């Protein structure tokens, strides 16, 4: 892995969760959306809760297969088992029925499923703590329990449907924000997560995780997950650019890396390293002047990159001009 590129950004923060009752451990009472963008080849989950590290429990997805959110008195096997059933060709509704039939406590479960083609299903057991319920349609399912009211899932649904031209990650975040603004989890706020999968989206193309961000404990998890999403969107373009470069698809690499640099202009924490890799990719595209301009700016922003550049074989052609 290049020292200038860190792959998918994941933030893990810490404190303690809220308890729903004295007699049992806390459950991930929450609101979530599972969704698909068949045209982009993406599936994903967004979730928020007054529960510590909800992203470690609720969301699961697999590129080309689908996404699952399991919550309330969560049966965490529903995620991997649901994806296995979807991959075998069952519809989300059929998958849901298989999962529930094999579960003695199905009345306490809440689940949302979507296939990579956009079929969906949602279940809210009769014993889920109120307000509990869900809605689903083409490309999405929204659900929640211990909510301020049904307006929360209505807001999730409306926000997701209102911005069809945005990326899936951005639409998931918009839905999450809308649900929070509508009252969200009636107990308060603590954690949130967004997970989006696309084939070959991870660093080097080895995994399918395009966006994988979590806020485990924060006073304003919606604000923090939004900050991380801005970084994750840069990182997704960066991954696309660098993966294409390593596979010698230089024209494609340049397109994605230029977009990553545009997004990163507002992200000083990672801008120098994005510009450094842009220099490498511009040079591979026979643009030494553009490469040198990008490299000079990268070193200006982070002087520690100078020594790396002087020993980088990908920048050998510029070695005598490195500032």
C-alpha positions in Angstrom: 0.0 0.0 0.0 1.3 3.5 -0.9 2.2 5.6 2.2 0.1 8.4 0.7 -3.1 6.4 0.5 -4.9 5.0 3.5 -7.9 3.1 1.9 -11.3 3.2 3.5 -11.7 5.7 6.4 -13.2 4.1 9.6 -13.6 6.1 12.8 -14.1 4.2 16.1 -15.0 6.4 19.1 -15.9 5.2 22.6 -18.2 5.5 25.6 -21.3 3.7 26.9 -24.8 3.0 25.5 -28.3 3.5 26.9 -30.3 0.7 28.5 -33.8 0.0 27.4 -34.8 -1.9 30.5 -33.3 -3.1 33.8 -34.0 -6.8 33.2 -32.0 -7.2 30.0 -29.1 -5.9 27.9 -29.7 -2.9 25.7 -31.0 -3.7 22.2 -30.2 -1.7 19.0 -33.5 0.2 18.9 -32.9 2.5 16.1 -34.0 3.8 12.7 -32.4 2.6 9.4 -32.6 2.5 5.7 -31.4 -0.3 3.3 -31.2 0.7 -0.3 -29.9 -0.1 -3.7 -28.8 1.8 -6.8 -28.9 -0.9 -9.5 -27.6 1.5 -12.2 -24.5 2.3 -10.1 -24.1 -1.3 -8.9 -24.3 -0.2 -5.3 -26.2 -1.4 -2.2 -26.0 0.1 1.3 -27.3 0.7 4.8 -27.5 3.8 7.0 -28.5 3.5 10.7 -28.6 5.7 13.8 -29.5 5.0 17.4 -29.2 5.8 21.1 -27.1 2.7 21.3 -23.3 2.3 21.5 -21.6 1.4 18.2 -24.8 0.6 16.3 -22.7 0.1 13.1 -21.1 -3.0 14.7 -24.5 -4.7 14.9 -27.1 -3.5 12.4 -25.7 -3.1 8.8 -24.5 -5.8 6.4 -24.2 -5.6 2.6 -22.5 -7.4 -0.3 -22.0 -6.0 -3.8 -24.2 -7.7 -6.4 -26.3 -9.3 -3.7 -28.0 -6.9 -1.4 -28.2 -5.2 2.0 -29.7 -6.2 5.4 -30.4 -4.2 8.6 -31.2 -6.2 11.7 -32.3 -4.4 14.8 -34.7 -4.2 17.8 -33.9 -7.4 19.7 -31.4 -8.0 16.9 -30.6 -11.5 15.6 -27.2 -10.7 14.2 -27.2 -13.9 12.1 -29.9 -12.3 9.9 -27.3 -10.2 8.1 -25.0 -13.0 6.8 -27.8 -15.5 6.4 -30.0 -13.0 4.6 -27.2 -12.3 2.1 -26.6 -16.0 1.6 -30.3 -16.5 0.8 -30.4 -13.5 -1.5 -27.3 -14.7 -3.3 -29.0 -18.1 -3.8 -31.8 -16.3 -5.7 -34.5 -15.8 -3.1 -36.4 -12.5 -3.1 -36.2 -10.2 -0.1 -39.7 -11.2 0.9 -38.9 -14.9 0.6 -35.6 -14.4 2.5 -37.4 -12.6 5.3 -39.9 -15.4 5.7 -37.1 -18.0 5.9 -35.3 -16.0 8.5 -38.4 -15.5 10.6 -39.6 -19.1 10.4 -36.3 -20.3 12.0 -36.4 -17.8 14.8 -38.3 -18.4 18.0 -38.3 -14.7 18.9 -39.3 -13.3 15.5 -42.0 -11.1 17.2 -39.1 -9.1 18.8 -37.1 -8.6 15.6 -37.0 -5.8 13.1 -35.4 -6.3 9.7 -35.1 -4.5 6.4 -33.7 -6.1 3.2 -33.1 -5.0 -0.3 -31.7 -6.9 -3.3 -29.1 -5.5 -5.7 -31.8 -5.3 -8.3 -34.0 -3.2 -5.9 -36.6 -5.5 -4.6 -37.2 -4.9 -0.9 -39.0 -6.1 2.3 -39.3 -5.0 5.9 -40.6 -6.6 9.1 -41.4 -5.2 12.5 -42.4 -7.8 15.0 -45.5 -7.3 17.1 -43.4 -7.3 20.3 -41.0 -4.5 19.2 -41.1 -1.5 21.5 -43.1 1.4 20.1 -43.3 3.3 18.1 -42.2 0.6 15.7 -42.8 0.1 12.0 -41.5 0.4 8.5 -42.1 1.1 4.8 -40.6 -0.2 1.6 -40.7 0.3 -2.1 -38.5 0.0 -5.2 -34.8 0.2 -4.2 -35.4 0.8 -0.4 -36.8 -0.2 2.9 -37.0 2.0 6.0 -37.7 0.9 9.6 -37.3 1.8 13.2 -38.4 1.1 16.8 -38.6 3.1 20.0 -39.1 6.1 17.7 -40.7 9.5 18.3 -43.4 8.4 15.9 -44.3 7.2 12.4 -43.1 10.5 11.0 -39.6 9.3 11.4 -39.8 6.5 8.8 -41.9 8.8 6.6 -39.1 11.3 6.7 -36.5 8.7 5.9 -38.5 7.5 2.9 -39.3 11.0 1.6 -35.7 12.2 1.8 -34.3 9.1 0.0 -36.8 9.5 -2.8 -36.3 13.3 -3.2 -32.7 13.3 -4.5 -32.5 10.5 -7.1 -29.4 12.1 -8.8 -27.2 12.0 -5.8 -24.9 9.0 -5.0 -26.3 6.2 -2.9 -24.1 7.2 0.1 -25.4 10.8 -0.1 -29.0 9.7 -0.3 -28.6 7.4 2.7 -27.1 10.2 4.7 -30.0 12.6 3.6 -32.5 10.0 4.8 -30.7 9.6 8.1 -30.6 13.3 8.7 -34.3 13.6 7.9 -35.2 10.8 10.3 -33.2 12.5 13.0 -34.8 15.9 12.3 -38.2 14.2 12.6 -37.5 13.0 16.1 -35.4 9.9 15.5 -34.9 7.5 18.4 -37.1 8.7 21.2 -34.4 8.0 23.8 -31.9 10.4 22.2 -28.7 10.2 20.0 -25.5 8.3 20.3 -24.2 6.5 17.2 -24.6 6.2 13.5 -23.1 4.3 10.5 -23.1 4.3 6.7 -22.0 1.2 4.7 -22.1 1.1 0.9 -20.8 -1.8 -1.2 -19.8 -1.9 -4.9 -17.8 -4.6 -6.7 -14.1 -3.9 -6.4 -14.6 -0.6 -4.6 -12.1 -1.1 -1.7 -8.4 -0.2 -1.7 -6.7 -1.9 -4.7 -10.1 -3.4 -5.7 -9.8 -6.3 -3.3 -13.0 -5.7 -1.3 -16.4 -4.2 -2.1 -16.6 -1.5 0.6 -17.0 1.8 -1.1 -18.0 3.7 2.1 -17.6 2.2 5.5 -17.9 4.8 8.3 -19.0 4.7 11.9 -19.6 7.1 14.8 -19.8 4.9 17.9 -20.4 7.6 20.5 -20.9 11.3 19.9 -23.2 14.0 21.2 -24.1 14.9 17.6 -23.7 11.7 15.6 -25.5 13.1 12.5 -23.0 16.0 12.3 -20.0 13.7 12.8 -21.1 11.1 10.3 -21.7 13.9 7.8 -18.1 15.1 8.3 -16.8 11.5 7.8 -18.9 11.1 4.7 -17.3 14.1 3.0 -13.9 12.3 3.6 -15.3 8.9 2.5 -16.5 10.3 -0.8 -13.0 11.7 -1.5 -11.6 8.3 -0.5 -14.0 6.4 -2.8 -12.9 8.4 -5.8 -9.3 8.1 -4.7 -9.7 4.3 -4.4 -11.2 4.2 -7.9 -8.3 6.3 -9.3 -5.5 4.4 -7.6 -7.0 0.9 -8.4 -7.3 1.9 -12.1 -3.7 3.2 -12.0 -2.4 -0.1 -10.6 -4.2 -1.9 -13.3 -2.7 0.4 -16.0 -6.1 1.9 -17.0 -4.5 5.4 -16.9 -7.2 7.4 -18.6 -9.8 6.1 -16.1 -7.4 6.6 -13.2 -7.0 10.3 -14.2 -10.7 10.9 -14.3 -11.3 9.6 -10.8 -8.2 11.1 -9.3 -9.0 14.5 -10.7 -12.5 14.3 -9.1 -11.0 13.1 -5.8 -8.7 16.2 -5.8 -11.7 18.5 -6.5 -13.6 17.0 -3.6 -10.5 17.1 -1.4 -10.1 20.9 -1.9 -12.3 21.3 1.2 -10.5 18.5 3.1 -7.1 19.8 4.2 -6.4 16.7 6.3 -6.0 14.5 3.1 -5.6 17.0 0.3 -1.7 16.8 0.1 -1.8 13.0 -0.3 -4.6 13.1 -2.9 -2.5 15.6 -4.8 0.6 13.5 -4.5 -1.2 10.5 -6.1 -2.7 12.9 -8.7 0.9 13.8 -9.7 1.8 10.1 -10.2 -1.3 9.5 -12.3 -0.8 12.7 -14.4 2.7 11.6 -15.1 1.5 8.2 -16.2 -0.8 10.1 -18.6 2.1 11.9 -20.2 1.4 15.2 -18.5 4.7 16.1 -16.7 3.8 19.8 -16.3 0.5 18.9 -14.6 2.2 16.3 -12.5 4.9 18.7 -11.3 2.3 21.4 -10.4 0.3 18.8 -8.4 3.5 17.5 -6.7 4.7 21.0 -5.8 1.3 21.8 -4.2 1.3 18.5 -2.3 4.8 19.2 -0.8 3.9 22.8 0.0 0.9 21.5 2.0 2.9 18.7 3.6 6.7 19.1 3.4 7.2 15.6 4.7 6.2 14.3 1.3 9.4 15.7 -0.2 11.6 12.8 0.9 9.0 10.2 -0.3 8.8 11.8 -3.7 12.6 11.8 -4.1 12.7 8.0 -3.7 9.4 7.2 -5.5 10.0 5.3 -8.7 6.6 6.4 -10.0 8.0 10.0 -10.0 11.5 9.3 -11.3 11.0 11.4 -14.4 10.5 14.5 -12.1 13.3 13.7 -9.6 15.5 16.6 -10.6 12.7 19.1 -10.4 11.3 18.1 -7.0 11.4 21.3 -4.8 
